[in-house]
Amino acid sequence: MTDRPPFNPFVPPQRHVSRAMVSLRPVDDPEHEEHYVDVCGSARAYERLTTWPDVVEDILTTGGYVLAFGESGCGKTALVNRCANWVRDALREALGAKVIVVDLRRHALALESSSVAKRIGWACAKLVKVLRDEDALVDPDAPELKSGDPDLILPELDSLLDPSLALVVLLPDHLDLVREVHVYASGMLSPRVLYLAESALLTDAHVRKIELELEDTRPPIVLRLRTLTRADVARFVGDRLDRHRAAGPYPGIDDTAVAELVATKSVKTLQRTLLGTFEMLRREAVNYSEAYAVTVDDLNRYTRGIQS
């Protein structure tokens, strides 16, 4: 029997799809659900949505809007993906029918400086195209759809959609989220449609303003993520080191290095730094064993290497 080859425990499950550092997407691969770790308050944020009173009934009867916000790299996209997966499953169970997840976050960078009206018009056009492709519309030639006007289409999606369907729509991040949230949540909601959005630019004051302005109509469900802490780092490192024990040999990480990793500031950078450091040591092969513990010097060598 041959020895197991050295293994990098920080290779994310998405790497079999792409070499990019993409976020967890359980909506595409159910196995990703098992890889979530409670960092930056993500477990509490997720629980806030899943335990929100009558959330599924509200989506079915009036529609809804969920807003995740926090610093860049804190895990908002992964959280939104997880929420989309949960909502899809919950709506499927409630409806006993199909739920379509429409991800409008891709290819939207050019819209960041556009007006709110242009962004909503773009999102509406993309959404209608997907619904046509999915054969999800009662009448693809309905006058509202032909108009291309979001004010006529989005609030009426319930009547335009096949009655057996529901939608989960992932909206792109953008610069004027305060106004955009207000427009969607105050006038664009439709039964059987949930919008999920995220922002790295909003502050608590911005979000409180949104909640106050919409408290008499339909305020969004707000999911707050916080700054990375040492406990977050230790939890993430511990999870990844423990879950892959059977995959092959790899080092541990000493406590000083764990403390140093807090300076990475974000979950995304934490993941990238650990993946790169372990990969560097695996290629060197000198210390890549269960008897070794990754040090601050190892982290610094990797960081200097990618900066040079």
N, C-alpha and C positions, 0 to 999 in steps of 0.2 A: 504494500500500500504506500503510495507516495505521499509526502507531506503536502499540506495545503499551501498554496502560494500566498505570499504577503497580500494583505487586503487593506484598502483605504476605507475606513468606516464613515468618512464624510462625503463619499460620492453620493449625491442625492438620487432618489429613485427616478427622477425625470431624465437622468443622463442616458437612459436607454432610448429616449426619444430625441434628445437634442444635446449638443455639447454646451449650449448656453446655460447660464445660471437662471433658469426659469423657476417660477414659483410652483408650489404644490398645486395640483389640479385634480382633486378627487372627482370632480364632475366628469372628467375624461377617464380617469383610472382610479377605481375604488380603493386600491391598495395604498394610495397616497394618504388616505384618511388616518392610517395607523402611524404616519410619520410626523404628525403635528406634535409640537412641544409647547408647553405654556411659557412663552416668552413675551415680554412687553405687555403683559396683561391680556394676551389673546384668548385665553380660556374664559376669562370673565366676560370679555366682549362677545365671544361666541355664545356663551350661556345667556347673555342679555337678549339676544335675538331668539334663541330656541325656547326660552321660557317667557317671552313677552306674551301677556294675556291675549288670547284669541287671535294670535298673529295669523294663523292660516285662514280662519274665518274672515278676518279683515281683508286679507289679500283677495279672497274669492268674491267678497261683496263690494269692496270699494277700491281695491288696489293698495299699493304701498311703496315706500321709498326708504331705503336703508343707506346710511352714510357712515363710512369708516374713515377716521382721520388720525393722523399722528405723523411723527417725523419721517423723513425719507429713509427707506430701508428697514422700517420697523416691522414689516410683515403684513401691511394692509392688503396687498394683492392676494397673498395666500389666505388671509382671513376671509376676504370677499369670495374667493373661490370655494372655500369651505362652507360659507353661508349659502352660496348658490346651490351647492350639492344638497345641503340639508333641506332647503326650501323646495327644491325639485322633488326630493323623496316625499316630503310632507304633502305637497300638492298632488303628487301622483296617488298617494294613499287616500287623500280626501276626495279626489275626482274619479279615481279608478280609470284614468285616461292619461294621455300624453302631455308632458311638460317640455316645452322647447326652451333651451338656454341659448340666448343670443349674446355673444361677446363682441361688443362694439369698441373695445379698448385697443384693438389692433389697428394699425395704419391711421391713427388719429392725431399724430404729433403735429401735423400741419395746421390743425385746428386750434392749437393752444392760444393763439393771440386773436382768434376770431371772436365776433360778437356772440352773445348768448343765442340770439335768434338764428344765426348761421349754424351754430353748433347743434342746436335742437333740430333744425331742418336737415342737417347732415345725418344725425342719428335716426330721425324718422325715415328718411329715404333708405338708409341701410337696413333698418328693421323691416320695412315693407318688402324689400328685395328678398330678405331671408324668408319671410312668411310666404311670399309667392313661390320660392324655390321649394319650400316644405309643403306646399299645397295646403296651407293652414288657414286660408281665407274662405269665407262663405261665398263671396262674389269678388274675384280679382279685379273686375271692371267697375266696382262700385264708384259712384261719383266722388266720394271723399278721397278714395285712393288715387283717382286720376288727378285730383286737384293738387296733390303733393303738399298740402297745407297741414303742418303739424297740429294747428288749432282745431282742424276738422278731423284729423286722423287719430291722434293719440288719445284724446278723451273718449273716443268712440270705439276703441279697439275691442271692447267686449262684444259689440254688435257685429264687428267686422270679422272677428275670429270664429273659426269652427267652435261650436259650443262645447265640444269635448276637450278643448285645449286650454292650457294656461301658459304664460310667458314669464321667464326670469331674464331680465335685461341687464347686462353689465355695461355701465356707462364709462367713457374715458375720463381720466383725470384732466383737470383744466385750471385756468387761472382765476376765473370769475365764478367760483363754485357757489358763493353765497346767493347770487342772483339766480343762477341756474337751478339750484335746489328749490328756491322759492317758486320759480316758474313751473317746474315739474310737479312739486308737491301741492301747489295751490290750484293748478288748472289742467294738468296733463294726466292725472291718474285715471285708471280704468279698472274695473273689476277683472280679476284673473291675471293681473299684470303687476309684477314687482320689479322696481328699479333698484339696482345696487350701484353705489358710487364710492369713490375714495378720493382723498386729497392729502397732500403733504404740506399744504400751505395754510390751511385753516387753523385758527387758534381757538381756545376755549371761548374767548369773547365772541368770535365769529359764530360759533355753533350756538351759543346761548342766544345770540341775536336771531338766528334762524328759528330756533325753537319758540322764542317769544312771538315772532311775527306770524308763525303758523299755528299757535296754540289753539286758536278758535276754528281752525280748519282741520288739517291733517299733518301734524309735525312728523318729521322723519324719525325713524329709530336710529339713534346715534350710537356708534361703537367707537370708543376711545382707546387708542393704543398709547402706551407710555414709553419713556426712554429705557434702553437696555440697562439692566442691573447685573451685579455680580451673581446674584441668585439665578437670574435668567441664563447667564453663561454656563454656570455649573450644571443647571438642569439640562441644557441643550447638549453639552459635552457628555454628561453622564448617560443620557439617552442614547446618543450615537455610539458611544464606546460599549455600552451594554448590549445593544440589540444585535450586534454583528459578531458576537463571540464565536459562533460556529462557522463563520465565513472564511476565516484565515487569520494568521497572526498579525498583530499590529501593536504599536506602543500605546502607553497611557499618556496622560498629561499631568505634569506636576502642578501643585497648588499655586505656585507663583505665576506660572504661565496662564492658568485659569484667571487669576486676578488681572493679569496684563491684558487679557482679551476683552475686558470691559471697555478699554480704550478704542476698540473697533467701532463703537457707537451704534452700530446697526446689526440686525440679524443677517442681512445680506452680506455685509462685509465680514462678519464673524464666520459665516459658512464658507465664504471664499478663502479667507485666511487659513482656516483649518484644513480645507481641502488641499490648498496649495502647499502648506507646510508638510502635511503627511505625504503628499505625492513627491515632494522634494526628497524627503527622508527615505521613501520607498525606493526611489531611483538610486540614491546613494548606497542603500543596502547595508551600511555599516551598523547603524543602531536600530534598524527596523525589526524589533522583536518585542515580545510581551514583557521582557525584563527591563526595557527602556521606558523613560518618561520624557515626553517632549518638554523642552525648556524655553524660557524667554529668549535665549540666544538663538534657538532654532526658529522661533517666530520672527525674530529680527533679521535673520539671514534670508528668510523667504521674502520678507517685506522689502529689504534692500535689493534683492534680486529683481523684483518686479518694478522697482522704481528706477533701476539703473538702465 
